[in-house]
Amino acid sequence: MTQAEFEVLINDATKRIDGDITWREDEDKSPAVEFMMEVSTANGDPLRVYGNYRGILGRLSYVLLHSNYGRIYALDLGQDHRNPDGKLVGEKHKHRWTEQYLDKEAYVPEDITAPPTDPVTVWDQFCIEANITHNGRMLAPPAVQFELL
């Protein structure tokens, strides 16, 4: 994907998700919940959004995935990131596709003000910058149950 193609895609205001978002237990049985939703566009771009919430660890991620290129845009809260140049980016950071680094470079977003413990508000803020219209609602994630061994 070229930089110009990414910019057209991320700025495309026709991106939308139809339906309510419900969280389910992580398939790997980790202490997390997750969701995956299709993203429709006027151009028929093959996009999905993946969410992962590890409440006990204070970690939240929303990821825009392209079927041909993988992760092209993402928000991560609660875990540090180191950019390819070695610079440490804080626990709140976004990844934007670049031709040079693909999805490996991150920056600190000013538009995300809610904490990772408020995934619904963070979702609303993520959708605004990603130009995604969500025709539905996001349900609060359930508490993850742990098994005693």
C-alpha positions in Angstrom: 0.0 0.0 0.0 1.4 3.4 -0.9 1.2 6.3 1.5 -1.3 8.0 -0.9 -3.5 5.0 -0.9 -3.4 4.8 2.9 -4.3 8.5 3.3 -7.3 8.1 0.9 -8.4 5.1 3.0 -8.0 6.6 6.4 -9.7 9.9 5.3 -12.6 8.0 3.6 -15.7 9.2 5.6 -17.8 6.4 4.1 -16.3 3.8 6.5 -19.0 2.4 8.6 -19.9 -0.5 11.0 -23.5 -1.6 11.2 -24.7 -3.4 14.3 -24.0 -3.6 18.0 -20.6 -4.6 19.2 -20.5 -7.3 21.8 -17.4 -8.6 23.4 -16.5 -12.3 23.7 -13.9 -14.2 25.6 -10.5 -14.4 23.9 -10.2 -17.6 21.9 -6.8 -18.2 23.5 -8.4 -18.3 26.9 -6.3 -15.4 28.1 -7.7 -12.9 30.6 -9.2 -10.8 27.8 -12.3 -10.1 25.8 -12.4 -9.2 22.1 -14.5 -8.4 19.1 -14.2 -8.4 15.3 -16.5 -6.3 13.0 -16.6 -5.8 9.3 -16.1 -2.2 8.1 -18.0 -1.2 4.9 -16.8 1.5 2.5 -18.2 3.0 -0.6 -15.2 1.5 -2.5 -15.6 -2.0 -1.1 -12.3 -1.9 0.7 -11.6 -5.2 2.6 -11.5 -3.8 6.2 -12.3 -5.1 9.7 -11.9 -3.7 13.2 -10.6 -5.8 16.0 -10.8 -4.9 19.6 -9.0 -6.4 22.6 -9.5 -5.5 26.3 -7.5 -6.8 29.2 -9.2 -5.0 32.0 -7.1 -6.6 34.7 -3.9 -5.3 33.1 -5.4 -2.0 32.0 -4.8 -2.7 28.3 -7.0 -1.8 25.4 -6.5 -2.0 21.7 -8.6 -1.1 18.6 -7.1 -2.1 15.3 -8.1 -1.3 11.7 -7.2 -4.3 9.5 -6.9 -4.5 5.8 -7.2 -8.0 4.3 -4.2 -7.5 2.0 -1.9 -5.5 4.3 -2.8 -6.4 7.9 -2.8 -3.7 10.6 -2.9 -0.3 9.0 -4.1 1.8 11.9 -4.4 1.1 15.6 -4.8 2.5 19.1 -3.0 0.9 22.0 -3.5 1.9 25.7 -1.7 0.5 28.7 1.5 -0.8 27.1 4.6 1.0 26.0 5.9 0.9 22.4 9.4 1.4 21.0 9.6 2.9 17.5 12.0 1.6 14.9 14.4 4.5 15.7 14.5 3.3 19.3 12.4 6.1 20.7 10.0 4.9 23.5 6.4 6.0 23.0 4.2 6.0 26.0 1.4 3.7 27.1 -1.1 5.7 25.0 -0.1 5.5 21.3 -1.5 5.1 17.8 0.0 3.4 14.8 -0.5 4.8 11.3 0.7 3.0 8.2 3.7 4.4 6.4 5.5 3.0 3.4 8.8 3.1 5.3 7.8 1.4 8.6 4.4 -0.2 7.7 2.6 -0.3 11.1 5.7 -0.3 13.3 5.9 3.5 14.0 3.6 5.1 16.7 2.9 8.5 18.0 1.1 9.9 21.1 -2.5 10.9 20.2 -4.0 14.1 21.6 -7.6 13.0 20.7 -7.8 10.1 23.1 -8.6 11.4 26.6 -10.5 8.5 28.1 -8.6 5.9 30.1 -8.4 2.2 29.0 -10.9 1.3 31.8 -13.5 3.1 29.7 -13.5 1.2 26.4 -16.8 2.6 25.2 -15.7 6.2 25.4 -12.3 5.3 23.9 -14.2 3.6 21.1 -16.1 6.7 20.3 -12.9 8.8 20.3 -11.1 6.2 18.1 -14.0 6.2 15.5 -13.9 10.0 15.2 -10.3 10.2 14.1 -10.5 7.0 12.0 -13.5 8.4 10.2 -15.6 5.4 11.1 -19.4 5.8 11.6 -20.7 3.2 13.9 -24.5 2.5 13.3 -25.1 0.7 16.5 -23.7 0.7 20.0 -20.8 -0.8 21.8 -21.8 -2.8 24.9 -19.5 -2.6 27.9 -17.1 -5.5 28.1 -18.0 -8.2 30.6 -15.8 -9.0 33.5 -13.4 -11.9 32.7 -13.8 -14.9 34.9 -10.7 -16.8 36.1 -10.6 -20.5 36.7 -9.1 -21.7 40.0 -6.5 -24.5 39.5 
